[in-house]
Amino acid sequence: MVVILIGVKTLINSDRKLKKFTLSTWATAFTISVLGGLASLSLPVWAAGTVNDIVVFECGKISTPDRSFWSPGVDVNVKHDMVASCYLIRHKNGLMIWDTGLPAAIASKPDGISIAGGKINLFLDTPFPKLLQEFGVAAKEIKHLALSHMHADHAGNANAFAHATWYVQQAEHEAAFSPLAKKLNFNLKTYNKLAESKTVKLNGRHDIFGDGSVVIIPAPGHTPGHQVLLVNLPSGPVLLSGSINELIATTGAKLLIQHDKEQNGQIPHAPKYLR
């Protein structure tokens, strides 16, 4: 079984899309189709190695009074709630973070903050670095950092891990530190310290630990260098897919939506873990 964690763009109308899939029609491989890129993977990729586990953290809440902000003309004025998720990946050769959630400063705002002219409202109880500390892991222990992309609900606390090795697609890196960042709604203040980090600039896939257990795969479209992460758990592969725009599943995969509040309520969170 492949477990797929999907980002906010796939979330729109996901309840209707999922009804189209049945276990009897899913094949033995899967294809992820995203605007601007296509990644095709087969299960044998994961035969090499596995991580110990993944620890999932809720790193903020997102609400909108108009779901059509992400799907023009569909679900106009339909209220919708989402979550921002962060992941601690524990491997025998080191700890890795995938996405860092909403900026810590939002936690000081009891009523959250509103952006995009009130179309997006952000709320945060506890910043990710503190959640990590409460779990028993200090930020300084993290050796590897990768972000699906540089939007603030994914890169909001990136500076807390500037000491780690940062894995980023070259196109995303170039956009993040150029005038294009503002046009893409990147917030440089949330990740400016990464400019001094040990950085591995990618132009394609990258095997973090060299054993096939954690592989970064480019999935551009949402941003120039958006990427997804494939992790091989003892129970099977998991895809952490940030905010990819479209997903086509042709396998017996169980779809778990990364920003979906209800589905995330069914996923073990820290101090529990996925295996």
N, C-alpha and C positions, 0 to 999 in steps of 0.2 A: 504493500500500500504506500502511496505517496501522499503526504499531507501538504497542502498548499495554503500558505498564509498570504492573503491578497490585500493590496493597498486600497486607498480611498477611491481611486478612479474606477476600479472594478466593482466597488460597493454599490454603485448606482444601479438600481433595478436588479440587484443580485438575486433577490428572492424569486423573481420571475425567471431569470436565467437558469438558476439551479434546478428548477422544476423540469427543465428540458433534458436533463441528464439522468440516466438510470444506470445502475450497475451492470445491467445486461448489455448495454450498448458501449460501455467504455472498453477501450483496447488495452494492450499491454505496454504502451509507451505513451508519453505525453508531449504536447507541443504548447509552448507559451507564445502567444502572438501579442506583440505590443506595438503601439504606434511608433514608427521610426526604427523598429528592429524586430528580429525573429530569432528566438533561441529554441533549439530542438535538442532534447536530451533523452537518453535511454537508460533504463535501470542499471545495466552493468557498470555504469560509471561509479556506482557506489559499493562495489565489491571490495575495494582496497582497505578502507579503514573507517572507524566510527569515532565520534566524540563521546565524552562521558554522558553529557546531557545538555539541555538548554533550560535556562531559567528565564521566565517571562515576567516582565514588570509592566504595570500600567503607569504610563508616564504622562498622563494628562487626558482631558476630555475635550471633545470638540462638538459644538452644536451649530446648527443652521436653521433659520426659520424658513428657508427656501431651498429644498433639495435640488432644484433645477439649476442652481449655481454650477453644479458639476455635470448636469445633463440638460442643456438648453431645450426648452419646450416640453420637457417631461417632468412630472411631479412638481409643477409650479406651486409655490407656497405650501409645500408639504414639509413639516418640521422633521428634522432628522438628527440623531445623536450618534457620535462616534467616539473612539478612544485612540490615543497615541500609544504605541507599544514599543518597548525596548527589550533587548535580548542579551543575556550573558551566556556565552557559549564556552563550556568547560571541556578542554581537551587536555590530554596528558602532558602536552608540551607547552601549555600556556592558556591564559584566559583571553577571550575576545569579546568585544562589544559590537553589536549591530544596532545602529540607530540609538539616539540619546534623548528623544522626547522633547516636550515643550520646554522653553527657556525657564530656568529656575526663578527668575524675577516674577513670573506670573503667580507664583505661590504666595507672594505678598499682597496679592489683589483678591480680597474675599469674593468679589463679584466677577472675577476674571477680567479679561480684556476683549474688546470687540475690534475686528479688523474688516477690511473689504466692505466698508460702508455698512457695517452691521450684519453682513451676510455670513460671517464666521465669528463664532464666540469661543474663546479658549479658556479653560479652567485647569488649575493644577493644585493638588493638595500637597504633594511632597516631591521635590526635585529628584531626578534620577540618581545623581551622585549620593544623595542621602539615603534613598531606598537601597542602593547597592551597599552602603555602609551598614545599614540596619540588617542586611542579609548576611553580613560578615565578610564582605569583600571591600577593600580599600581601592579607591580609584587608581592609586599608584601601582597596584598589582596587575592592572590590565596591560597586556603586551601588544595586543592587536586591536585596531579600530577600523571599522568600515561603516560607511553610511550609504543608505540606498540613494540618497541625493541630499542637496544642501538646503531644502526648505526647513523652516524653523521647527516644524513639528517632528522632524527627524534628526536635525543637527543642532537642536536647541541647547544642548550641554556639551557640545563637542570639545570646547576649550578645556573641560575638566580632564580630558584624556589626551592632551597634546603631547604628553611624554611617550605615548604608545606609537608604534609604527602604523601609519595611516595608509590604507589602500583605497585608491580613488581612480576612476577613469580619467584619462588625460583631458578629455573634453569637458568634464565636470570641473576639474581643477582650474583649467583655463578660464571657464566662465565664472567660477567662484571668486577669482581675484582680478576681475576686469570690470569695466563699466556695464557689461552684460548682466552682472549679478543683480543689480537693482531692477532691471527689466524682468528678470526671472523671479523676482520677489524673494531673493536670498537676503538674509540678514547677516552681514559680515561680522557684526559684534558677537554673534554666537559661535563663530569658528575662526576668528582672525588669528588665534594662537597656532592654528594648524599650519600656518605659513612657515613656521620654524620647526615643524615636526619632521621626523624621519618619514619620508613619503615614498611610496611605491606607486608610480603613475602607470596606469594600465591602459592597454589598447585591446582588450579582449578578456578572455577568461584567466583566472588566476587561482591556483591551488594554494591556500594559505599555509597548511602544514605539510604539504608534499605527500600526503597519503590518500588523497581523494575524499577526505572526511568533510572538508569545508572548502567550497569552490565559489568564487565570485564570477558572475556571468553578466555581461553588459546587456542592458535592456533600455536603450535610449528612447526618448519620445516625450515623456513627462518633463524631463530636463535633458540637456545635451548628453550627460554622462550617467543617467540613471542606471542602477545596477541591482541585481537580485542576488540572493545568497542561497546556495544549496548546501544543506547540512545533513550528514548521514548519522542518524541516531541508531542505537542498538535495535530499535523497533522498526527502522526504515527511514528513508529520506524525507526531509522536510524542506519546503521552499519558503523562504522569507522574501516577499516580493514588493515591499515598500509601497509605491503608488503607481504601479504599472497601469496602463490605460485599458487593456483588454486581455482577457484570458480565455483560451480555448483548451478545455481539458478533454482528452480522448482516452483516458485511462480510468481505472477504478479508484481514482483519488477522492479523498474526503476534502472538501473545500472549507477552509477556515479563513475568514476574512480579517485581515490584520487590524482594520479600523472599526470593525463591527462590535458594538457594545454588547449585544446579547450573546453572540458567539464567543466573545472573549470571556464572558462570565462562566463559560463551560470549560475553559482551558486552565489547567493548573498554573497558578502564579506563585511567585516566591512567598514562602520558603520551599514550596513544592517545585517540581521540575518535570520536564518532558523527557521520556526515554523511549 
